[in-house]
Amino acid sequence: MIKLEKVNKYFNSGKNKIHIIKNTTLEMESTGLVAILGKSR
């Protein structure tokens, strides 16, 4: 099993810092495929 806890991701757009993933926790099985999809900036 793979476990991610309290993950954050920021994207810098010029002078602005955008918080795109906020304190996310995710558990995945050891096999398979996982994708995180969302709006592209």
PyMOL Python script that loads the backbone (N, CA, C, O; Angstrom):
from pymol import cmd

cmd.read_pdbstr("""\
ATOM      1  N   MET A   1       0.845  -1.174   0.000  1.00  0.00           N
ATOM      2  CA  MET A   1       0.000   0.000   0.000  1.00  0.00           C
ATOM      3  C   MET A   1       0.890   1.237   0.000  1.00  0.00           C
ATOM      4  O   MET A   1       1.946   1.262   0.631  1.00  0.00           O
ATOM      5  N   ILE A   2       0.452   2.238  -0.704  1.00  0.00           N
ATOM      6  CA  ILE A   2       1.134   3.536  -0.734  1.00  0.00           C
ATOM      7  C   ILE A   2       0.205   4.552  -0.083  1.00  0.00           C
ATOM      8  O   ILE A   2      -0.976   4.618  -0.425  1.00  0.00           O
ATOM      9  N   LYS A   3       0.723   5.341   0.848  1.00  0.00           N
ATOM     10  CA  LYS A   3      -0.100   6.317   1.547  1.00  0.00           C
ATOM     11  C   LYS A   3       0.581   7.678   1.525  1.00  0.00           C
ATOM     12  O   LYS A   3       1.751   7.803   1.887  1.00  0.00           O
ATOM     13  N   LEU A   4      -0.153   8.686   1.100  1.00  0.00           N
ATOM     14  CA  LEU A   4       0.301  10.074   1.127  1.00  0.00           C
ATOM     15  C   LEU A   4      -0.541  10.800   2.161  1.00  0.00           C
ATOM     16  O   LEU A   4      -1.765  10.669   2.168  1.00  0.00           O
ATOM     17  N   GLU A   5       0.098  11.560   3.028  1.00  0.00           N
ATOM     18  CA  GLU A   5      -0.639  12.286   4.063  1.00  0.00           C
ATOM     19  C   GLU A   5      -0.330  13.774   4.018  1.00  0.00           C
ATOM     20  O   GLU A   5       0.824  14.185   3.893  1.00  0.00           O
ATOM     21  N   LYS A   6      -1.377  14.562   4.122  1.00  0.00           N
ATOM     22  CA  LYS A   6      -1.281  16.023   4.204  1.00  0.00           C
ATOM     23  C   LYS A   6      -0.423  16.624   3.078  1.00  0.00           C
ATOM     24  O   LYS A   6       0.490  17.410   3.332  1.00  0.00           O
ATOM     25  N   VAL A   7      -0.730  16.243   1.843  1.00  0.00           N
ATOM     26  CA  VAL A   7       0.011  16.705   0.666  1.00  0.00           C
ATOM     27  C   VAL A   7      -0.509  18.073   0.246  1.00  0.00           C
ATOM     28  O   VAL A   7      -1.716  18.311   0.218  1.00  0.00           O
ATOM     29  N   ASN A   8       0.417  18.965  -0.079  1.00  0.00           N
ATOM     30  CA  ASN A   8       0.090  20.297  -0.578  1.00  0.00           C
ATOM     31  C   ASN A   8       0.880  20.549  -1.854  1.00  0.00           C
ATOM     32  O   ASN A   8       2.024  20.114  -1.980  1.00  0.00           O
ATOM     33  N   LYS A   9       0.267  21.249  -2.794  1.00  0.00           N
ATOM     34  CA  LYS A   9       0.941  21.619  -4.031  1.00  0.00           C
ATOM     35  C   LYS A   9       0.593  23.056  -4.351  1.00  0.00           C
ATOM     36  O   LYS A   9      -0.574  23.448  -4.320  1.00  0.00           O
ATOM     37  N   TYR A  10       1.610  23.832  -4.658  1.00  0.00           N
ATOM     38  CA  TYR A  10       1.427  25.243  -5.014  1.00  0.00           C
ATOM     39  C   TYR A  10       1.887  25.455  -6.445  1.00  0.00           C
ATOM     40  O   TYR A  10       2.811  24.790  -6.914  1.00  0.00           O
ATOM     41  N   PHE A  11       1.243  26.378  -7.132  1.00  0.00           N
ATOM     42  CA  PHE A  11       1.582  26.736  -8.501  1.00  0.00           C
ATOM     43  C   PHE A  11       1.856  28.230  -8.525  1.00  0.00           C
ATOM     44  O   PHE A  11       1.025  29.022  -8.080  1.00  0.00           O
ATOM     45  N   ASN A  12       3.005  28.617  -9.035  1.00  0.00           N
ATOM     46  CA  ASN A  12       3.352  30.033  -9.127  1.00  0.00           C
ATOM     47  C   ASN A  12       2.938  30.571 -10.492  1.00  0.00           C
ATOM     48  O   ASN A  12       3.347  30.049 -11.529  1.00  0.00           O
ATOM     49  N   SER A  13       2.130  31.612 -10.475  1.00  0.00           N
ATOM     50  CA  SER A  13       1.674  32.268 -11.688  1.00  0.00           C
ATOM     51  C   SER A  13       2.041  33.743 -11.582  1.00  0.00           C
ATOM     52  O   SER A  13       1.292  34.549 -11.030  1.00  0.00           O
ATOM     53  N   GLY A  14       3.202  34.077 -12.120  1.00  0.00           N
ATOM     54  CA  GLY A  14       3.670  35.454 -11.990  1.00  0.00           C
ATOM     55  C   GLY A  14       3.950  35.777 -10.541  1.00  0.00           C
ATOM     56  O   GLY A  14       4.778  35.118  -9.912  1.00  0.00           O
ATOM     57  N   LYS A  15       3.283  36.773  -9.999  1.00  0.00           N
ATOM     58  CA  LYS A  15       3.456  37.169  -8.597  1.00  0.00           C
ATOM     59  C   LYS A  15       2.517  36.406  -7.662  1.00  0.00           C
ATOM     60  O   LYS A  15       2.624  36.524  -6.441  1.00  0.00           O
ATOM     61  N   ASN A  16       1.596  35.624  -8.233  1.00  0.00           N
ATOM     62  CA  ASN A  16       0.599  34.921  -7.428  1.00  0.00           C
ATOM     63  C   ASN A  16       1.026  33.487  -7.144  1.00  0.00           C
ATOM     64  O   ASN A  16       1.585  32.817  -8.013  1.00  0.00           O
ATOM     65  N   LYS A  17       0.762  33.020  -5.933  1.00  0.00           N
ATOM     66  CA  LYS A  17       1.008  31.641  -5.540  1.00  0.00           C
ATOM     67  C   LYS A  17      -0.358  30.996  -5.311  1.00  0.00           C
ATOM     68  O   LYS A  17      -1.106  31.421  -4.431  1.00  0.00           O
ATOM     69  N   ILE A  18      -0.686  29.964  -6.107  1.00  0.00           N
ATOM     70  CA  ILE A  18      -1.998  29.334  -6.056  1.00  0.00           C
ATOM     71  C   ILE A  18      -1.870  27.973  -5.370  1.00  0.00           C
ATOM     72  O   ILE A  18      -1.051  27.146  -5.769  1.00  0.00           O
ATOM     73  N   HIS A  19      -2.684  27.747  -4.338  1.00  0.00           N
ATOM     74  CA  HIS A  19      -2.687  26.498  -3.584  1.00  0.00           C
ATOM     75  C   HIS A  19      -3.660  25.544  -4.282  1.00  0.00           C
ATOM     76  O   HIS A  19      -4.873  25.692  -4.140  1.00  0.00           O
ATOM     77  N   ILE A  20      -3.133  24.548  -5.048  1.00  0.00           N
ATOM     78  CA  ILE A  20      -4.009  23.716  -5.871  1.00  0.00           C
ATOM     79  C   ILE A  20      -4.355  22.366  -5.243  1.00  0.00           C
ATOM     80  O   ILE A  20      -5.393  21.792  -5.572  1.00  0.00           O
ATOM     81  N   ILE A  21      -3.520  21.851  -4.354  1.00  0.00           N
ATOM     82  CA  ILE A  21      -3.838  20.640  -3.590  1.00  0.00           C
ATOM     83  C   ILE A  21      -3.672  21.003  -2.125  1.00  0.00           C
ATOM     84  O   ILE A  21      -2.589  21.412  -1.706  1.00  0.00           O
ATOM     85  N   LYS A  22      -4.743  20.857  -1.337  1.00  0.00           N
ATOM     86  CA  LYS A  22      -4.760  21.353   0.040  1.00  0.00           C
ATOM     87  C   LYS A  22      -4.910  20.224   1.050  1.00  0.00           C
ATOM     88  O   LYS A  22      -5.977  19.621   1.159  1.00  0.00           O
ATOM     89  N   ASN A  23      -3.832  19.936   1.795  1.00  0.00           N
ATOM     90  CA  ASN A  23      -3.850  18.956   2.885  1.00  0.00           C
ATOM     91  C   ASN A  23      -4.586  17.669   2.519  1.00  0.00           C
ATOM     92  O   ASN A  23      -5.457  17.220   3.263  1.00  0.00           O
ATOM     93  N   THR A  24      -4.243  17.079   1.385  1.00  0.00           N
ATOM     94  CA  THR A  24      -4.912  15.894   0.874  1.00  0.00           C
ATOM     95  C   THR A  24      -4.229  14.632   1.360  1.00  0.00           C
ATOM     96  O   THR A  24      -3.002  14.540   1.359  1.00  0.00           O
ATOM     97  N   THR A  25      -5.030  13.655   1.778  1.00  0.00           N
ATOM     98  CA  THR A  25      -4.522  12.352   2.177  1.00  0.00           C
ATOM     99  C   THR A  25      -5.078  11.330   1.197  1.00  0.00           C
ATOM    100  O   THR A  25      -6.257  11.378   0.850  1.00  0.00           O
ATOM    101  N   LEU A  26      -4.224  10.396   0.747  1.00  0.00           N
ATOM    102  CA  LEU A  26      -4.602   9.421  -0.264  1.00  0.00           C
ATOM    103  C   LEU A  26      -3.955   8.087   0.051  1.00  0.00           C
ATOM    104  O   LEU A  26      -2.760   8.030   0.342  1.00  0.00           O
ATOM    105  N   GLU A  27      -4.740   6.998  -0.005  1.00  0.00           N
ATOM    106  CA  GLU A  27      -4.221   5.648   0.161  1.00  0.00           C
ATOM    107  C   GLU A  27      -4.474   4.880  -1.128  1.00  0.00           C
ATOM    108  O   GLU A  27      -5.579   4.914  -1.670  1.00  0.00           O
ATOM    109  N   MET A  28      -3.436   4.178  -1.624  1.00  0.00           N
ATOM    110  CA  MET A  28      -3.546   3.425  -2.868  1.00  0.00           C
ATOM    111  C   MET A  28      -3.010   2.021  -2.659  1.00  0.00           C
ATOM    112  O   MET A  28      -2.113   1.798  -1.846  1.00  0.00           O
ATOM    113  N   GLU A  29      -3.568   1.080  -3.401  1.00  0.00           N
ATOM    114  CA  GLU A  29      -3.040  -0.271  -3.390  1.00  0.00           C
ATOM    115  C   GLU A  29      -1.664  -0.279  -4.050  1.00  0.00           C
ATOM    116  O   GLU A  29      -1.319   0.655  -4.773  1.00  0.00           O
ATOM    117  N   SER A  30      -0.887  -1.315  -3.810  1.00  0.00           N
ATOM    118  CA  SER A  30       0.474  -1.401  -4.354  1.00  0.00           C
ATOM    119  C   SER A  30       0.497  -1.606  -5.863  1.00  0.00           C
ATOM    120  O   SER A  30       1.508  -1.323  -6.505  1.00  0.00           O
ATOM    121  N   THR A  31      -0.594  -2.090  -6.436  1.00  0.00           N
ATOM    122  CA  THR A  31      -0.657  -2.295  -7.885  1.00  0.00           C
ATOM    123  C   THR A  31      -1.782  -1.449  -8.463  1.00  0.00           C
ATOM    124  O   THR A  31      -2.714  -1.068  -7.755  1.00  0.00           O
ATOM    125  N   GLY A  32      -1.688  -1.164  -9.735  1.00  0.00           N
ATOM    126  CA  GLY A  32      -2.734  -0.396 -10.401  1.00  0.00           C
ATOM    127  C   GLY A  32      -2.206   0.936 -10.908  1.00  0.00           C
ATOM    128  O   GLY A  32      -1.000   1.185 -10.908  1.00  0.00           O
ATOM    129  N   LEU A  33      -3.110   1.773 -11.333  1.00  0.00           N
ATOM    130  CA  LEU A  33      -2.774   3.056 -11.915  1.00  0.00           C
ATOM    131  C   LEU A  33      -3.644   4.137 -11.274  1.00  0.00           C
ATOM    132  O   LEU A  33      -4.853   3.965 -11.117  1.00  0.00           O
ATOM    133  N   VAL A  34      -3.007   5.256 -10.908  1.00  0.00           N
ATOM    134  CA  VAL A  34      -3.741   6.373 -10.299  1.00  0.00           C
ATOM    135  C   VAL A  34      -3.393   7.640 -11.061  1.00  0.00           C
ATOM    136  O   VAL A  34      -2.231   7.860 -11.401  1.00  0.00           O
ATOM    137  N   ALA A  35      -4.390   8.476 -11.334  1.00  0.00           N
ATOM    138  CA  ALA A  35      -4.173   9.751 -11.995  1.00  0.00           C
ATOM    139  C   ALA A  35      -4.943  10.828 -11.250  1.00  0.00           C
ATOM    140  O   ALA A  35      -6.073  10.604 -10.817  1.00  0.00           O
ATOM    141  N   ILE A  36      -4.337  11.989 -11.103  1.00  0.00           N
ATOM    142  CA  ILE A  36      -5.019  13.142 -10.525  1.00  0.00           C
ATOM    143  C   ILE A  36      -5.287  14.115 -11.666  1.00  0.00           C
ATOM    144  O   ILE A  36      -4.360  14.601 -12.313  1.00  0.00           O
ATOM    145  N   LEU A  37      -6.553  14.391 -11.901  1.00  0.00           N
ATOM    146  CA  LEU A  37      -6.954  15.226 -13.017  1.00  0.00           C
ATOM    147  C   LEU A  37      -7.619  16.503 -12.514  1.00  0.00           C
ATOM    148  O   LEU A  37      -8.244  16.521 -11.453  1.00  0.00           O
ATOM    149  N   GLY A  38      -7.476  17.537 -13.273  1.00  0.00           N
ATOM    150  CA  GLY A  38      -8.135  18.782 -12.913  1.00  0.00           C
ATOM    151  C   GLY A  38      -7.913  19.824 -13.986  1.00  0.00           C
ATOM    152  O   GLY A  38      -7.240  19.580 -14.988  1.00  0.00           O
ATOM    153  N   LYS A  39      -8.481  20.973 -13.763  1.00  0.00           N
ATOM    154  CA  LYS A  39      -8.387  22.086 -14.702  1.00  0.00           C
ATOM    155  C   LYS A  39      -6.932  22.530 -14.856  1.00  0.00           C
ATOM    156  O   LYS A  39      -6.204  22.661 -13.872  1.00  0.00           O
ATOM    157  N   SER A  40      -6.529  22.753 -16.077  1.00  0.00           N
ATOM    158  CA  SER A  40      -5.183  23.212 -16.380  1.00  0.00           C
ATOM    159  C   SER A  40      -5.180  24.739 -16.444  1.00  0.00           C
ATOM    160  O   SER A  40      -6.110  25.345 -16.977  1.00  0.00           O
ATOM    161  N   ARG A  41      -4.142  25.351 -15.907  1.00  0.00           N
ATOM    162  CA  ARG A  41      -4.040  26.808 -15.959  1.00  0.00           C
ATOM    163  C   ARG A  41      -2.961  27.196 -16.920  1.00  0.00           C
ATOM    164  O   ARG A  41      -2.707  28.384 -17.117  1.00  0.00           O
TER     165      ARG A  41
END
""", "prot")
cmd.dss("prot")
cmd.show_as("cartoon", "prot")
cmd.util.cbc("prot")
cmd.orient("prot")
